[in-house]
Amino acid sequence: MDKFIYKKSAGVTALSASMTDFTYKKHSHKEYALGVTLRGIQEYNLDGSLQLSYQNGVMLFNPEQTHDGMAHDETGLDYVMVYIDPQLFLEISEQKECGFSDLTHLNKHFKRVYGTTAFEYMLHVNAGFKTSVYL
């Protein structure tokens, strides 16, 4: 069963999604988008390159960055996304312009070297500390 829950407040939209058969066609967002794959593997094409986001993998999209999306296999996918209005993002970052770099190489490196994603690694490193994890 495919399920999409949206909540919006003060320039921020949060999405919780669970999907098996649903496929996003090529599209873009006007906002910055930050996401985490909670279960399964998310497959998407970003700037002409096939990407896989594994469990606890982080996905980052700049405004107007074209991508698609689907579950990698029949087991499905659960993920969360936060969409932040560009003006709000620039205000809170105190920048005149900002953009995400492609982090897929980091996730692939951590998965290959450590057998885990960068997000899981940071959670492990910060275990026991009362700090936030920033990627």
Legacy VTK file of the C-alpha trace (Angstrom):
# vtk DataFile Version 3.0
C-alpha trace
ASCII
DATASET POLYDATA
POINTS 135 float
0.000 0.000 0.000
1.269 3.455 -0.896
0.862 6.136 1.792
1.887 9.800 1.766
1.414 12.147 4.745
2.214 15.864 4.346
2.417 18.511 7.093
3.191 22.161 6.360
4.066 25.043 8.673
6.012 28.310 8.357
7.800 27.630 5.080
8.587 23.997 5.880
6.795 20.926 4.524
7.377 17.480 6.012
6.554 14.270 4.166
6.344 10.739 5.487
5.997 8.207 2.672
5.632 4.469 2.306
5.489 2.997 -1.171
5.814 -0.218 -3.109
4.340 0.287 -6.589
4.359 4.079 -6.818
6.927 5.794 -9.057
7.673 9.507 -9.201
8.137 10.740 -12.754
10.954 13.203 -13.427
10.218 16.388 -11.461
11.785 19.085 -9.297
10.840 21.126 -6.232
11.088 24.847 -5.651
12.403 24.121 -2.129
15.573 22.612 -0.694
14.792 18.971 0.115
16.444 16.844 2.794
15.461 13.222 3.315
16.318 9.966 5.044
15.459 6.464 3.824
13.967 4.606 6.794
13.370 1.178 5.221
14.244 -0.387 1.914
16.257 1.175 -0.870
15.224 4.321 -2.732
16.269 4.408 -6.378
16.376 7.705 -8.224
18.047 9.458 -11.118
19.676 12.752 -10.197
21.354 14.917 -12.825
21.472 11.918 -15.177
23.095 9.566 -12.653
21.407 6.554 -11.005
21.473 6.822 -7.196
20.554 4.381 -4.430
19.701 5.522 -0.911
19.905 2.620 1.543
18.323 2.472 5.009
19.432 5.572 6.972
20.878 7.055 3.772
20.620 10.819 3.401
19.233 12.470 0.253
19.777 16.142 -0.537
18.214 18.094 -3.406
18.739 21.707 -4.392
15.787 23.781 -5.627
14.839 22.923 -9.223
17.180 19.883 -9.281
15.481 17.320 -11.527
15.031 13.787 -10.199
12.616 10.852 -10.156
12.110 8.151 -7.520
10.894 4.644 -6.753
11.414 1.648 -4.530
14.439 -0.332 -5.732
12.635 -3.669 -5.370
9.289 -5.257 -4.460
9.913 -4.981 -0.692
9.048 -1.296 -0.878
10.354 1.822 0.762
9.693 4.116 3.725
11.273 7.556 3.872
10.863 11.056 5.257
11.575 14.375 3.553
11.674 17.963 4.728
11.178 20.705 2.139
12.424 24.141 3.159
11.515 27.357 1.359
14.714 28.735 -0.238
14.356 32.186 1.341
13.884 30.680 4.811
16.852 28.357 4.258
19.092 31.273 3.277
17.880 33.338 6.237
18.619 30.624 8.810
21.973 29.786 7.217
22.853 33.507 7.014
24.020 32.982 3.421
23.271 34.858 0.208
23.302 31.619 -1.741
23.619 27.997 -0.827
23.551 24.579 -2.433
24.049 20.961 -1.498
26.939 18.946 -2.836
26.307 15.419 -4.028
26.715 13.174 -0.962
26.050 9.881 -2.726
29.777 9.205 -2.971
30.012 9.570 0.828
27.207 7.064 1.434
28.742 4.622 -1.070
32.180 5.001 0.560
30.869 4.394 4.083
28.773 1.433 2.935
31.790 -0.135 1.210
34.405 0.611 3.899
32.382 0.419 7.118
29.433 -1.740 6.063
27.063 1.028 7.121
25.847 4.418 5.920
27.387 7.727 6.978
24.228 8.490 8.976
24.441 5.195 10.937
28.164 5.780 11.497
27.515 9.266 12.912
24.797 7.885 15.189
27.268 5.287 16.476
30.054 7.871 16.959
27.682 10.198 18.830
26.104 7.426 20.952
26.090 8.476 24.562
26.646 12.138 23.758
23.861 14.652 24.206
24.483 16.379 20.907
22.712 16.614 17.602
24.052 14.875 14.533
24.801 17.273 11.690
25.644 15.960 8.248
LINES 1 136
135 0 1 2 3 4 5 6 7 8 9 10 11 12 13 14 15 16 17 18 19 20 21 22 23 24 25 26 27 28 29 30 31 32 33 34 35 36 37 38 39 40 41 42 43 44 45 46 47 48 49 50 51 52 53 54 55 56 57 58 59 60 61 62 63 64 65 66 67 68 69 70 71 72 73 74 75 76 77 78 79 80 81 82 83 84 85 86 87 88 89 90 91 92 93 94 95 96 97 98 99 100 101 102 103 104 105 106 107 108 109 110 111 112 113 114 115 116 117 118 119 120 121 122 123 124 125 126 127 128 129 130 131 132 133 134
